[in-house]
Every structure is written in C-alpha cells, then in structure tokens.
C-alpha cells in the first residue's frame, strides 16, 4: 500500500457544506473526495508547470538560434572585411601611386590654356568685362 500523510486544512463552512452534499450524492467518503480533488489539482498544476517549462525552453532555444545567426553574420562580415583589407593598398603603395601620378602630370601637361589664364576671354584688353 502507498504511504500516506496526514494533512490538516481549515476550510470555509460553505466549502465543507458543498463537500458534504457531494459526498452524499456520490456515496463516497468526504476524505476520498478531498484526496481526489488534491490529486487532480496537483496533476493539472504539474502539467501546467511542465508546459510552462517546455515553453520556457522553446523560447530559450529560439533566442539561442537568433543569437547563433547574429554571430554567424558577424563572423561572415568580419572575414569579408579581412579579405577587403587585403585588397586595400598600404600607405606606402598609395604614396607611390600618388607620386607616380604627380610625376606623370608634370611630364605630360594637358595641351591648351594655362589654368591661370583660362578665363581671360571674359575680359577685354582694358581688364574690364567685355
């Protein structure tokens, strides 16, 4: 036989009267009805607690999945930036390119007017707009 424990509970008189009427109608002992009621309550609340735990674990797994996606994207971007930084010229390469550009510009000037005299056509010989 299963072990039992004694539990003393104070109930309002309305509940006690309803329990007595139920016991008479079902022809069962009042204590048996209380045991069944408590057993049903514990089973129902236990199932609710398990469901709540399952919901909590599902929400946690969903949150973890989102975090995994964020980390994956961050890693992907980080590796893409590392590749892009390899393609960027170093400071020395940029300086060498600019120096070569300046040397070529000095050696091969664009034919035509000098920039200092480019707007002379706007003025007459007297220096006034003409």
C-alpha positions in Angstrom: 0.0 0.0 0.0 1.2 3.5 -0.8 2.5 5.6 2.0 0.1 8.3 3.3 0.5 11.6 5.2 -2.0 13.4 7.3 -2.8 16.9 6.2 -5.0 19.3 8.3 -6.7 22.0 6.4 -9.1 24.7 7.5 -12.0 25.1 5.0 -14.7 27.8 5.0 -18.1 26.4 6.1 -19.6 26.9 2.6 -17.0 24.5 1.1 -17.4 22.0 3.8 -21.2 22.0 3.3 -20.7 21.6 -0.5 -18.3 18.8 0.1 -20.8 17.0 2.4 -23.6 17.3 -0.2 -21.2 16.0 -2.9 -20.2 13.1 -0.7 -23.8 12.2 0.0 -24.7 12.5 -3.7 -21.8 10.3 -4.9 -22.0 8.0 -1.8 -18.3 8.5 -1.2 -16.4 9.5 1.9 -15.6 13.2 2.3 -11.8 12.4 2.7 -11.8 10.4 -0.6 -13.3 13.3 -2.4 -10.7 15.7 -0.9 -7.9 13.2 -1.9 -9.2 13.0 -5.5 -9.5 16.8 -5.7 -6.0 17.4 -4.4 -4.6 14.7 -6.7 -6.4 16.2 -9.7 -5.2 19.7 -8.8 -1.6 18.5 -8.4 -1.6 16.6 -11.7 -3.1 19.6 -13.5 -0.7 22.1 -12.0 2.2 19.7 -12.6 1.2 19.5 -16.3 0.9 23.3 -16.4 4.3 23.7 -14.8 5.8 21.2 -17.3 4.2 23.0 -20.2 5.5 26.3 -18.8 9.0 24.8 -18.6 8.6 23.4 -22.1 7.5 26.9 -23.3 10.4 28.5 -21.5 12.9 26.0 -23.1 11.4 26.6 -26.5 11.7 30.4 -26.1 15.3 29.9 -24.9 16.1 27.7 -28.0 14.5 30.3 -30.3 16.6 33.1 -28.7 19.7 31.0 -29.0 19.0 30.4 -32.7 18.7 34.1 -33.3 22.0 34.7 -31.4 23.7 32.0 -33.5 22.5 33.7 -36.7 23.8 37.1 -35.4 27.2 35.6 -34.5 27.4 33.8 -37.9 26.6 37.1 -39.7 29.2 38.9 -37.6 31.8 36.3 -38.4 30.9 36.4 -42.1 31.2 40.2 -42.1 34.5 40.1 -40.2 36.0 37.6 -42.6 34.7 39.7 -45.6 36.3 42.8 -44.1 39.6 40.9 -43.6 39.5 40.0 -47.3 38.7 43.6 -48.3 41.5 44.9 -46.2 43.9 42.7 -48.0 42.8 44.3 -51.3 43.3 47.9 -50.0 46.7 49.4 -50.8 49.1 50.0 -48.0 50.1 53.6 -47.1 53.4 53.1 -49.0 51.5 51.8 -52.1 49.2 54.8 -52.0 52.1 57.2 -51.7 54.0 55.5 -54.5 50.9 55.7 -56.7 50.3 59.4 -56.0 54.0 60.2 -56.5 53.9 58.5 -59.9 50.7 60.3 -60.8 52.2 63.7 -59.9 55.3 62.9 -62.0 53.3 61.9 -65.0 51.1 65.0 -64.7 54.3 67.2 -64.7 55.8 65.4 -67.6 52.7 65.3 -69.8 50.7 68.5 -69.3 47.3 68.8 -70.9 47.5 70.9 -74.1 45.6 74.1 -74.1 45.3 77.2 -71.9 47.1 77.6 -68.7 44.7 77.5 -65.7 45.9 80.9 -64.6 44.8 82.4 -68.0 41.7 80.2 -68.6 39.2 83.0 -68.1 40.9 85.7 -70.0 38.3 85.6 -72.7 35.8 87.0 -70.3 37.7 90.3 -70.1 38.8 92.9 -72.6 42.3 94.4 -73.1 41.4 97.1 -70.5 40.8 94.3 -67.9 37.0 95.1 -67.7 34.3 92.5 -68.5 33.8 92.6 -72.1 
